[in-house]
Amino acid sequence: MGEQRIRRDGPPGWGRPGPARRGRGEEGPGGRWPWVSTVVLTAFVLIGSSFAARNQHGHREPLDVYAVLLLLVTSGLLLWRKRYPVFVVFGTAAATLAYFAAGYPYGPVFLTVVVACFSAVVAGHRRAAWTAVGALWAGHALIALRLYRLLPPSGDTASSWGQQLVIATWVVALLAVSELARIRREQWARERAERAAAARRRADEERLRIARELHDVLAHSISVINVQAGVGLALLDTDPEQARTALTTIKAASKEALGEVRQVLDTLRAPGAAPRAPAPGLGRLPELVEQAAGAGLTVEVEGEAPPLPPGADLAAFRIVQEALTNVVRHSGSRRARVRIAHEGGTLRLRIDDDGPATGADAGGSGNGLAGMRERAAALGGTIDAGERPGGGWRVLAVLPLRNQEEKR
């Protein structure tokens, strides 16, 4: 709260930039001041004005203490140009106008107004910069065309409108360059924000992908392990041989799960590296059926999977795996049917069980169903899950393959 209050305080109209206008190198409550550039510019203005006074001797007033003081004030104001750009651009314009009204020689004092105007426009205070520079030009034109008789140096002659138009052209060029710099800076800021947003979006997508993979791998394997552990405990005393079979199934399922989890983690550790093992696909459906059988679920498979792009193949396998896992966990049926159909560039997967549901969450409204829908949506497909008319549960996945084949 304290930091925000400091940023917003300040005299109204002085042009103190808010947090949104800050960039690298700009001053803040604890930022660096532009000492080096201000000192260098001040030295340049003082030395250049002294040379200009020698060249314009007899035509303009010689530099005195008042002139040096005006030059120091004009240049010194630039030290605040990033913190108070509006105040600085008006201050440098007023001090410069007073310098010329006193009849001092033309010289690099104009450079202070250029820097102040540039800083104000880039900081977003365009109207203030235009007004200050326009007022300086109008004041100079008034002095050069009308008030030259009343102001030093004595014997000065009127300037021509052509000279004033040349000066006006330089003023317009200065404002145009400042505007171009402001536009380019805003473009850079937008590009940086877009790149940062894209990087965050990619990170979120990758995190969701890994979360889905881990969920699908662990949910299926742990469901099998849970069922077989229950069988082993129940038969440990009465049927040790069957208990041994259950433990063997647990070992195989845990080994399979560890292998797939390791593959996911390897991808996470080396994002740009190719995976060491091929991603699962419908070609491993017999292994999935065997694992389900180890959990006491008989799976009938109808149809054969066509050659699929890697992304669609993995998504199809994970959808079937999650659907069978839900049958093991949430259905009283010990039989499931998987039907695979490929027609018109579309892959259709249908997983049925006869029910009934064995728990309040049998509807599959948790992360598993959400993960299936995310996988299907990533391919432009859909998932339809719900109760069957004759009882039980059905998962219907429709995955378009044409876009995936074009990307392959």
Phi, psi and chi 1 to 4 in degrees:
 res  aa     phi    psi   chi1   chi2   chi3   chi4
   1 MET       -  -38.9  -65.5  -62.8  -68.7      -
   2 GLY   -63.1  -40.9      -      -      -      -
   3 GLU   -65.9  -41.9 -178.0 -179.7   -4.0      -
   4 GLN   -64.2  -38.1  -66.6  179.2    0.7      -
   5 ARG   -64.7  -40.5 -176.1  164.0   55.8 -109.1
   6 ILE   -64.0  -39.5  -69.7  173.5      -      -
   7 ARG   -68.6  -34.0  -72.9  177.6  177.8  174.5
   8 ARG   -89.2  -18.5  -66.7  177.2 -176.7  173.5
   9 ASP   -69.2  164.9  -71.5  -14.5      -      -
  10 GLY   128.6  153.7      -      -      -      -
  11 PRO   -59.8  134.1  -19.2   30.4      -      -
  12 PRO   -62.7  139.1   23.5  -32.8      -      -
  13 GLY    88.4   -4.4      -      -      -      -
  14 TRP   -82.2   -8.8  -79.6   28.9      -      -
  15 GLY    78.7   33.0      -      -      -      -
  16 ARG   -71.0  123.2 -178.3  170.3 -175.8  137.6
  17 PRO   -73.6  144.4   25.7  -32.0      -      -
  18 GLY   -83.9 -179.2      -      -      -      -
  19 PRO   -59.9  -31.0  -21.6   30.7      -      -
  20 ALA   -69.7  -21.8      -      -      -      -
  21 ARG   -96.0   -0.2  -69.6  178.7  179.9  169.0
  22 ARG   -79.8  146.6  -72.8 -128.5  176.5   90.1
  23 GLY  -142.4 -179.1      -      -      -      -
  24 ARG   -63.7  130.1 -173.1  172.8   61.8 -179.7
  25 GLY    94.4   -8.4      -      -      -      -
  26 GLU   -86.0  155.5  -66.6 -173.0    3.5      -
  27 GLU   -82.1  143.8  -85.3   62.2   50.8      -
  28 GLY  -133.1 -169.4      -      -      -      -
  29 PRO   -54.9  -32.2  -25.6   34.0      -      -
  30 GLY  -120.1   19.4      -      -      -      -
  31 GLY   -82.3  174.8      -      -      -      -
  32 ARG   -86.4  147.3  -65.6  178.6  -62.2  174.5
  33 TRP   -90.9  148.6  -66.1   74.6      -      -
  34 PRO   -81.4   62.6   29.4  -35.3      -      -
  35 TRP   -64.6  -48.3  -74.3  102.8      -      -
  36 VAL   -60.8  -51.3  175.8      -      -      -
  37 SER   -64.0  -36.8   59.4      -      -      -
  38 THR   -68.0  -43.0  -58.2      -      -      -
  39 VAL   -64.7  -44.2  169.7      -      -      -
  40 VAL   -62.0  -43.7  170.8      -      -      -
  41 LEU   -66.8  -39.2 -174.1   60.4      -      -
  42 THR   -62.5  -44.7  -58.8      -      -      -
  43 ALA   -61.6  -41.4      -      -      -      -
  44 PHE   -63.3  -42.5  179.2   78.5      -      -
  45 VAL   -65.0  -44.1  168.6      -      -      -
  46 LEU   -65.5  -47.3  -68.6  174.9      -      -
  47 ILE   -67.0  -44.7  -63.9  172.9      -      -
  48 GLY   -64.6  -36.0      -      -      -      -
  49 SER   -68.0  -34.9  -62.9      -      -      -
  50 SER   -65.7  -40.6   65.2      -      -      -
  51 PHE   -65.7  -39.8  -81.2  104.1      -      -
  52 ALA   -63.9  -37.0      -      -      -      -
  53 ALA   -63.2  -37.3      -      -      -      -
  54 ARG   -66.7  -41.5  -64.9  176.5 -175.8  176.1
  55 ASN   -71.9  -26.6  -65.3  -29.5      -      -
  56 GLN  -104.7   18.8  -60.1  174.5   35.5      -
  57 HIS   -61.5  130.5 -178.7   68.6      -      -
  58 GLY    94.6  -17.8      -      -      -      -
  59 HIS  -105.6  -29.2  -59.3  -77.5      -      -
  60 ARG  -128.3  166.0  -53.8  -67.4  -67.3  177.1
  61 GLU   -68.6  142.5  -68.6  -69.0  -41.4      -
  62 PRO   -71.3  154.8   26.3  -34.9      -      -
  63 LEU   -68.4  133.5  -65.0  179.7      -      -
  64 ASP  -129.4 -169.0   54.5   16.6      -      -
  65 VAL   -61.5  -41.1  175.2      -      -      -
  66 TYR   -62.9  -39.1  179.1   65.3      -      -
  67 ALA   -66.3  -44.2      -      -      -      -
  68 VAL   -63.1  -38.3  173.0      -      -      -
  69 LEU   -62.9  -43.3 -178.5   60.9      -      -
  70 LEU   -62.9  -40.6  -79.0  176.2      -      -
  71 LEU   -65.4  -39.6  -67.9  175.3      -      -
  72 LEU   -66.0  -41.8  -71.7  174.5      -      -
  73 VAL   -64.2  -44.8  169.6      -      -      -
  74 THR   -61.2  -44.8  -54.4      -      -      -
  75 SER   -75.8  -38.3  -57.7      -      -      -
  76 GLY   -65.0  -28.9      -      -      -      -
  77 LEU   -60.2  -25.9  -77.2  173.9      -      -
  78 LEU   -64.8  -14.6  -64.1  177.0      -      -
  79 LEU   -63.6  -24.5 -171.5   61.6      -      -
  80 TRP  -104.4   13.8  -73.5  -89.7      -      -
  81 ARG   -65.4  -26.0   67.1 -177.3 -178.4  -90.7
  82 LYS   -91.6  -22.3  -66.5 -178.8  178.3  178.8
  83 ARG   -90.2  -39.5 -176.0  171.3  -70.7 -162.3
  84 TYR  -130.4   69.9  -57.9  106.2      -      -
  85 PRO   -63.6  -36.5   20.6  -31.0      -      -
  86 VAL   -68.4  -47.0  173.6      -      -      -
  87 PHE   -59.1  -41.1  170.0   73.1      -      -
  88 VAL   -68.3  -41.9  170.4      -      -      -
  89 VAL   -68.0  -37.6   72.9      -      -      -
  90 PHE   -70.9  -38.2  -84.2  105.9      -      -
  91 GLY   -65.8  -45.0      -      -      -      -
  92 THR   -66.3  -37.5   53.8      -      -      -
  93 ALA   -64.5  -42.6      -      -      -      -
  94 ALA   -66.8  -44.0      -      -      -      -
  95 ALA   -65.2  -38.7      -      -      -      -
  96 THR   -66.2  -40.8  -58.5      -      -      -
  97 LEU   -63.8  -40.7 -173.9   60.2      -      -
  98 ALA   -63.4  -36.5      -      -      -      -
  99 TYR   -61.8  -45.5  175.6   86.3      -      -
 100 PHE   -76.1  -31.4  -72.4  118.6      -      -
 101 ALA   -63.9  -28.6      -      -      -      -
 102 ALA   -79.4   -2.5      -      -      -      -
 103 GLY    83.9   16.6      -      -      -      -
 104 TYR   -75.9  160.6  -65.1  119.3      -      -
 105 PRO   -68.4  148.4   23.2  -33.5      -      -
 106 TYR   -66.6  146.0  -66.3   94.8      -      -
 107 GLY  -177.1 -158.4      -      -      -      -
 108 PRO   -72.8    7.0   25.9  -33.6      -      -
 109 VAL   -62.3  -25.5   66.9      -      -      -
 110 PHE   -59.5  -28.4  -84.5  119.1      -      -
 111 LEU   -62.7  -31.4 -172.8   59.8      -      -
 112 THR   -65.0  -38.6   61.2      -      -      -
 113 VAL   -67.7  -37.2 -178.5      -      -      -
 114 VAL   -61.0  -47.7  171.4      -      -      -
 115 VAL   -65.0  -42.5  174.4      -      -      -
 116 ALA   -64.7  -41.9      -      -      -      -
 117 CYS   -63.5  -45.0  174.2      -      -      -
 118 PHE   -59.5  -45.5 -171.8   85.5      -      -
 119 SER   -64.1  -40.8  -61.4      -      -      -
 120 ALA   -66.8  -42.8      -      -      -      -
 121 VAL   -66.1  -45.2  171.7      -      -      -
 122 VAL   -63.1  -33.6  169.2      -      -      -
 123 ALA   -75.3   -7.7      -      -      -      -
 124 GLY   104.7    2.0      -      -      -      -
 125 HIS   -98.1   68.4  -56.5  -73.9      -      -
 126 ARG   -69.2  -48.0  -54.9  159.8   60.0 -168.1
 127 ARG   -63.0  -38.7  -67.2 -177.1  179.8  177.9
 128 ALA   -63.5  -42.5      -      -      -      -
 129 ALA   -65.2  -44.2      -      -      -      -
 130 TRP   -61.4  -43.5  -63.3  -13.1      -      -
 131 THR   -64.2  -44.9  -57.1      -      -      -
 132 ALA   -64.3  -48.1      -      -      -      -
 133 VAL   -67.2  -39.2  176.0      -      -      -
 134 GLY   -64.0  -39.2      -      -      -      -
 135 ALA   -65.4  -38.8      -      -      -      -
 136 LEU   -62.9  -44.0  174.5   60.5      -      -
 137 TRP   -64.9  -43.6  175.0   83.0      -      -
 138 ALA   -63.6  -41.7      -      -      -      -
 139 GLY   -64.5  -41.5      -      -      -      -
 140 HIS   -64.9  -41.1 -179.9  -90.5      -      -
 141 ALA   -63.8  -39.1      -      -      -      -
 142 LEU   -64.2  -41.4 -178.4   62.4      -      -
 143 ILE   -66.4  -45.3  -66.8  171.7      -      -
 144 ALA   -71.8  -26.4      -      -      -      -
 145 LEU  -102.0  -30.0  -63.9  174.2      -      -
 146 ARG  -124.0  -46.7  -62.4  -64.8 -179.9 -175.1
 147 LEU   -92.8    5.9  -59.7 -179.5      -      -
 148 TYR   -63.4  -25.9   63.6   93.6      -      -
 149 ARG   -71.1  -29.0  -61.7 -175.7 -176.6   91.3
 150 LEU   -92.5  -11.6  -54.2  176.5      -      -
 151 LEU  -118.2  155.6  -61.4  172.9      -      -
 152 PRO   -69.0  157.4   23.2  -31.0      -      -
 153 PRO   -81.9  157.4   30.4  -35.4      -      -
 154 SER   -70.9  144.7   59.2      -      -      -
 155 GLY    80.8    9.8      -      -      -      -
 156 ASP   -70.0  148.6 -165.1   11.0      -      -
 157 THR  -106.9  163.4   58.6      -      -      -
 158 ALA   -73.2  148.6      -      -      -      -
 159 SER   -85.2  160.7  174.3      -      -      -
 160 SER   -93.1  156.7   66.2      -      -      -
 161 TRP   -64.2  -28.8  -83.2  104.8      -      -
 162 GLY   -62.3  -41.2      -      -      -      -
 163 GLN   -64.1  -39.1  -67.9  175.4  -28.5      -
 164 GLN   -68.3  -34.2  -61.7  -54.4  -45.6      -
 165 LEU   -67.4  -36.6  -70.5  176.8      -      -
 166 VAL   -62.9  -44.1  170.9      -      -      -
 167 ILE   -63.1  -41.2  -63.3  174.3      -      -
 168 ALA   -62.0  -36.2      -      -      -      -
 169 THR   -63.6  -42.0  -57.4      -      -      -
 170 TRP   -64.9  -36.1  -79.2  104.2      -      -
 171 VAL   -64.2  -44.7  169.1      -      -      -
 172 VAL   -63.2  -40.4  172.4      -      -      -
 173 ALA   -63.0  -41.1      -      -      -      -
 174 LEU   -59.9  -46.6  166.7   63.5      -      -
 175 LEU   -64.9  -37.6  -65.8  175.2      -      -
 176 ALA   -64.4  -44.6      -      -      -      -
 177 VAL   -63.4  -40.4  171.5      -      -      -
 178 SER   -62.7  -40.8  -58.3      -      -      -
 179 GLU   -64.9  -41.3  -75.4  -66.4  -34.4      -
 180 LEU   -62.4  -40.4  -70.7  175.8      -      -
 181 ALA   -64.6  -40.6      -      -      -      -
 182 ARG   -63.7  -44.5  178.8 -170.9   62.7   82.7
 183 ILE   -63.2  -43.0  -67.2  171.7      -      -
 184 ARG   -64.9  -38.6 -174.2   54.3 -178.0  163.5
 185 ARG   -65.5  -41.3 -176.4  179.0 -177.7 -178.8
 186 GLU   -64.4  -37.4  -68.1  178.5   -6.9      -
 187 GLN   -62.8  -42.9  -70.7  177.2  -14.4      -
 188 TRP   -61.3  -42.0  -74.3  -21.2      -      -
 189 ALA   -63.5  -42.3      -      -      -      -
 190 ARG   -65.0  -41.8  -77.0 -164.9  -60.6  -91.0
 191 GLU   -63.8  -41.5  -69.3  172.0   -0.6      -
 192 ARG   -62.6  -42.3  -74.0 -164.1  -59.5  -92.4
 193 ALA   -64.7  -40.1      -      -      -      -
 194 GLU   -66.4  -40.9  -69.5  172.4   -2.3      -
 195 ARG   -64.4  -40.7  -73.8 -165.0  -63.2  -91.8
 196 ALA   -64.7  -41.8      -      -      -      -
 197 ALA   -65.3  -39.8      -      -      -      -
 198 ALA   -65.0  -39.4      -      -      -      -
 199 ALA   -64.7  -41.9      -      -      -      -
 200 ARG   -64.3  -38.6  -71.6 -166.5  -61.5  -91.3
 201 ARG   -65.4  -42.1 -171.8  163.4   53.8 -110.1
 202 ARG   -64.7  -39.2  -72.2 -167.2  -62.0  -91.3
 203 ALA   -64.5  -40.5      -      -      -      -
 204 ASP   -64.8  -42.5  -69.1  -19.3      -      -
 205 GLU   -64.0  -40.6  -68.6  172.9   -6.0      -
 206 GLU   -66.7  -39.8 -178.2   66.0   10.7      -
 207 ARG   -63.2  -41.5 -173.6  172.3   62.9 -107.3
 208 LEU   -65.3  -39.1  -71.0  175.0      -      -
 209 ARG   -62.7  -45.7 -175.4 -170.1   70.0   81.6
 210 ILE   -65.2  -38.9  -67.1  171.9      -      -
 211 ALA   -62.1  -41.2      -      -      -      -
 212 ARG   -63.7  -45.0  -76.4 -163.6  -57.5  -93.2
 213 GLU   -60.7  -47.4  -72.3  -67.6  -40.6      -
 214 LEU   -64.4  -40.3  -69.7  175.4      -      -
 215 HIS   -62.2  -47.0  173.6  -87.3      -      -
 216 ASP   -64.4  -42.3  -68.0  -14.8      -      -
 217 VAL   -65.6  -50.7  170.3      -      -      -
 218 LEU   -72.5  -38.7  -64.1  177.9      -      -
 219 ALA   -61.4  -45.7      -      -      -      -
 220 HIS   -66.6  -50.0  177.2   75.3      -      -
 221 SER   -65.9  -42.3  -60.2      -      -      -
 222 ILE   -68.5  -32.2  -68.9  176.9      -      -
 223 SER   -62.5  -44.7  -64.1      -      -      -
 224 VAL   -62.2  -45.3  172.9      -      -      -
 225 ILE   -62.5  -40.6  -69.0  171.9      -      -
 226 ASN   -62.2  -46.0 -179.0   64.0      -      -
 227 VAL   -63.8  -46.9  171.2      -      -      -
 228 GLN   -68.1  -32.5  -68.8  -60.0  -41.5      -
 229 ALA   -64.6  -39.6      -      -      -      -
 230 GLY   -63.9  -41.0      -      -      -      -
 231 VAL   -63.6  -44.7  171.9      -      -      -
 232 GLY   -62.6  -41.5      -      -      -      -
 233 LEU   -65.4  -38.4  -72.1  174.2      -      -
 234 ALA   -69.7  -31.8      -      -      -      -
 235 LEU  -105.5    6.6  -59.7  177.2      -      -
 236 LEU   -59.6  -39.3 -175.6   59.9      -      -
 237 ASP   -90.8  -37.6  -64.1  -32.4      -      -
 238 THR   -86.9  -33.4   59.6      -      -      -
 239 ASP  -141.4   77.1 -167.1  -13.1      -      -
 240 PRO   -58.3  -33.0  -22.0   33.6      -      -
 241 GLU   -65.0  -42.7 -170.7   61.1   31.2      -
 242 GLN   -67.4  -35.5 -172.8   65.3   27.4      -
 243 ALA   -63.8  -38.3      -      -      -      -
 244 ARG   -62.9  -39.9 -177.4 -173.4  -60.4  -85.6
 245 THR   -61.9  -40.6  -57.2      -      -      -
 246 ALA   -63.2  -42.3      -      -      -      -
 247 LEU   -65.4  -36.1  -68.6  175.1      -      -
 248 THR   -62.6  -41.5  -57.5      -      -      -
 249 THR   -63.8  -40.1  -57.0      -      -      -
 250 ILE   -61.2  -43.7  -69.7  174.7      -      -
 251 LYS   -62.2  -44.9 -179.9  179.2  179.3 -179.5
 252 ALA   -65.1  -42.5      -      -      -      -
 253 ALA   -65.6  -41.3      -      -      -      -
 254 SER   -68.1  -36.5   60.4      -      -      -
 255 LYS   -64.5  -42.2 -178.8  179.0  179.4 -179.1
 256 GLU   -62.8  -44.0  178.8   73.2   16.9      -
 257 ALA   -63.9  -42.7      -      -      -      -
 258 LEU   -61.9  -39.5  -74.5  174.0      -      -
 259 GLY   -63.2  -44.0      -      -      -      -
 260 GLU   -71.8  -37.7  -64.8 -160.1   26.6      -
 261 VAL   -63.4  -39.9  169.5      -      -      -
 262 ARG   -63.0  -38.6 -172.3  177.6  -64.6  110.2
 263 GLN   -63.6  -42.4 -179.2  179.7  -10.1      -
 264 VAL   -63.8  -43.0  174.0      -      -      -
 265 LEU   -68.5  -33.5  -65.1 -179.3      -      -
 266 ASP   -62.8  -40.0  -73.7  -17.4      -      -
 267 THR   -63.4  -37.6  -56.1      -      -      -
 268 LEU   -68.6  -38.2  179.5   61.8      -      -
 269 ARG   -71.9  -35.2  -67.8 -168.7 -176.0   98.0
 270 ALA  -126.8   83.5      -      -      -      -
 271 PRO   -59.1  -32.9  -19.4   29.3      -      -
 272 GLY   -91.2   -7.0      -      -      -      -
 273 ALA   -84.6  152.4      -      -      -      -
 274 ALA   -76.3  145.7      -      -      -      -
 275 PRO   -64.1  147.1   20.5  -30.3      -      -
 276 ARG   -76.3  -26.2  -61.7  179.7 -178.8  178.3
 277 ALA  -123.4  148.5      -      -      -      -
 278 PRO   -64.7  147.2   22.3  -31.7      -      -
 279 ALA   -68.4  148.4      -      -      -      -
 280 PRO   -62.1  150.7  -18.9   30.2      -      -
 281 GLY  -148.7 -176.8      -      -      -      -
 282 LEU   -65.8  -15.0  -71.0 -179.1      -      -
 283 GLY   -63.8  -20.6      -      -      -      -
 284 ARG   -97.1   16.9  -68.1  179.3   53.3 -175.9
 285 LEU   -60.2  -38.0 -166.0   55.5      -      -
 286 PRO   -58.5  -37.5  -27.0   35.5      -      -
 287 GLU   -64.1  -38.6  -62.1  178.5   22.1      -
 288 LEU   -65.7  -39.6 -165.4   60.3      -      -
 289 VAL   -64.0  -39.9  171.7      -      -      -
 290 GLU   -65.9  -40.5 -176.5  178.2   -8.3      -
 291 GLN   -64.6  -41.0  -68.3  176.0    2.1      -
 292 ALA   -63.6  -37.3      -      -      -      -
 293 ALA   -62.9  -35.8      -      -      -      -
 294 GLY   -63.0  -25.7      -      -      -      -
 295 ALA   -91.0    6.8      -      -      -      -
 296 GLY    88.7   15.3      -      -      -      -
 297 LEU  -112.5  124.9  179.7   65.7      -      -
 298 THR   -90.9  125.6  -58.7      -      -      -
 299 VAL  -117.7  126.4 -179.9      -      -      -
 300 GLU  -104.0  130.7  -60.9  176.2    1.6      -
 301 VAL  -112.4  128.4  179.0      -      -      -
 302 GLU  -117.7  133.4  -59.3  177.4   12.4      -
 303 GLY    89.5  163.4      -      -      -      -
 304 GLU  -121.5  144.2  -66.7 -175.8   -0.2      -
 305 ALA   -78.8  132.6      -      -      -      -
 306 PRO   -76.9  168.4   30.9  -34.4      -      -
 307 PRO   -60.4  127.5  -21.7   32.1      -      -
 308 LEU  -122.6  151.5  -60.9  174.5      -      -
 309 PRO   -61.2  152.5  -19.9   30.7      -      -
 310 PRO   -54.7  -42.8  -24.5   33.1      -      -
 311 GLY   -64.9  -44.7      -      -      -      -
 312 ALA   -69.2  -36.3      -      -      -      -
 313 ASP   -63.6  -45.0 -156.1   13.2      -      -
 314 LEU   -64.6  -44.0  174.3   60.7      -      -
 315 ALA   -62.1  -43.5      -      -      -      -
 316 ALA   -61.9  -43.3      -      -      -      -
 317 PHE   -62.2  -45.5  177.2   81.8      -      -
 318 ARG   -66.5  -33.9  -67.0  -57.7 -171.8 -160.9
 319 ILE   -66.0  -46.3  -71.2  171.6      -      -
 320 VAL   -63.3  -43.0  174.6      -      -      -
 321 GLN   -59.9  -45.7 -176.4 -176.3   50.8      -
 322 GLU   -68.2  -37.8  180.0   60.0   30.2      -
 323 ALA   -63.6  -42.7      -      -      -      -
 324 LEU   -67.4  -35.6  -65.5  179.7      -      -
 325 THR   -62.2  -40.6  -60.2      -      -      -
 326 ASN   -65.1  -34.6  -73.7  -21.6      -      -
 327 VAL   -64.0  -45.0  174.9      -      -      -
 328 VAL   -61.4  -40.6  173.0      -      -      -
 329 ARG   -83.7  -35.2  -63.8  173.5   58.8 -172.4
 330 HIS  -120.5   -0.6  -54.7  -52.6      -      -
 331 SER  -116.8  145.6  175.2      -      -      -
 332 GLY   -82.5   -9.6      -      -      -      -
 333 SER   -77.8  144.2  174.1      -      -      -
 334 ARG  -108.5   22.3  -64.8  -64.4   86.8 -168.3
 335 ARG  -140.8  135.4 -175.9  177.7  -63.2  -86.6
 336 ALA  -136.8  154.5      -      -      -      -
 337 ARG  -126.3  132.0  -68.1  174.7  -63.5  -81.0
 338 VAL  -116.4  122.4  177.3      -      -      -
 339 ARG  -117.2  128.8 -175.8  176.0 -176.7  -85.3
 340 ILE  -115.4  127.2  -56.8  172.6      -      -
 341 ALA  -135.7  139.3      -      -      -      -
 342 HIS  -129.5  113.0  179.1 -139.8      -      -
 343 GLU  -150.3  134.7   50.9 -171.6   26.1      -
 344 GLY    59.7   37.0      -      -      -      -
 345 GLY    72.4   20.1      -      -      -      -
 346 THR  -131.5  134.3  -59.2      -      -      -
 347 LEU  -100.6  127.5  178.7   67.6      -      -
 348 ARG  -116.5  128.6  -64.9  179.5  179.8  -87.9
 349 LEU  -119.7  129.4  -57.7  171.9      -      -
 350 ARG  -129.4  123.4 -168.1  179.8   72.7 -170.8
 351 ILE  -119.5  119.5  -58.4   93.4      -      -
 352 ASP  -119.7  147.9  -66.4  -46.6      -      -
 353 ASP  -140.6  159.6   71.5  -88.1      -      -
 354 ASP   -89.6   -4.2  -62.5  -30.7      -      -
 355 GLY    70.9 -166.7      -      -      -      -
 356 PRO   -83.4  171.8   32.4  -36.2      -      -
 357 ALA   -69.3  148.7      -      -      -      -
 358 THR  -113.8    4.5   58.3      -      -      -
 359 GLY  -154.7  168.8      -      -      -      -
 360 ALA   -66.8  -27.2      -      -      -      -
 361 ASP   -99.3   25.5   59.8  -13.8      -      -
 362 ALA   -66.1  -17.8      -      -      -      -
 363 GLY   -67.7   -9.8      -      -      -      -
 364 GLY    70.2   39.8      -      -      -      -
 365 SER   -91.5   12.7   58.0      -      -      -
 366 GLY   -91.0 -153.0      -      -      -      -
 367 ASN   -68.4  -28.0  -67.0  -30.4      -      -
 368 GLY   -63.0  -49.1      -      -      -      -
 369 LEU   -66.6  -38.7 -176.1   56.1      -      -
 370 ALA   -62.5  -41.0      -      -      -      -
 371 GLY   -63.8  -40.8      -      -      -      -
 372 MET   -60.7  -43.6  -75.9 -166.8  -71.6      -
 373 ARG   -66.4  -38.0  -75.0  176.2  172.3  153.7
 374 GLU   -63.8  -41.5  -70.4  171.8   -0.9      -
 375 ARG   -63.3  -44.8  -71.4 -176.9 -177.5  -81.1
 376 ALA   -65.3  -42.5      -      -      -      -
 377 ALA   -63.8  -33.8      -      -      -      -
 378 ALA   -62.5  -25.7      -      -      -      -
 379 LEU   -98.5    2.5  -59.1  175.5      -      -
 380 GLY    82.5   17.6      -      -      -      -
 381 GLY  -105.6 -170.8      -      -      -      -
 382 THR  -137.5  158.9   58.3      -      -      -
 383 ILE  -126.0  128.3  -68.7  -72.3      -      -
 384 ASP  -121.5  113.4 -174.8   13.9      -      -
 385 ALA  -125.0  134.9      -      -      -      -
 386 GLY   179.0  179.8      -      -      -      -
 387 GLU   -72.3  144.2  -64.4 -178.1   -1.0      -
 388 ARG   -82.8  153.1  -62.5  169.9   55.8 -153.9
 389 PRO   -59.0  -36.0  -24.4   33.7      -      -
 390 GLY   -92.8   10.6      -      -      -      -
 391 GLY   103.6  156.9      -      -      -      -
 392 GLY    91.6 -162.7      -      -      -      -
 393 TRP  -137.0  146.9 -168.4  -98.4      -      -
 394 ARG  -134.7  137.4  170.0  173.3  -68.0  170.8
 395 VAL  -118.8  122.3  174.3      -      -      -
 396 LEU  -119.4  118.5  178.0   61.2      -      -
 397 ALA  -112.6  131.9      -      -      -      -
 398 VAL  -120.4  114.9  179.6      -      -      -
 399 LEU  -120.8  113.1  -54.4  178.4      -      -
 400 PRO   -71.4  139.4   24.2  -31.0      -      -
 401 LEU  -112.2  -11.1  -57.8  178.0      -      -
 402 ARG   -64.3  -46.4  -70.5  178.1  179.4  174.7
 403 ASN   -63.0  -37.9  -66.3  -24.0      -      -
 404 GLN   -67.9  -36.7  -61.1  -61.2  -47.8      -
 405 GLU   -68.8  -33.0  -68.5  173.1   -7.5      -
 406 GLU   -69.1  -34.9  -68.9  175.2   -1.8      -
 407 LYS   -74.3  -24.7  -66.2  178.1 -178.5  179.7
 408 ARG   -66.2      - -170.6  167.8   51.9  173.6
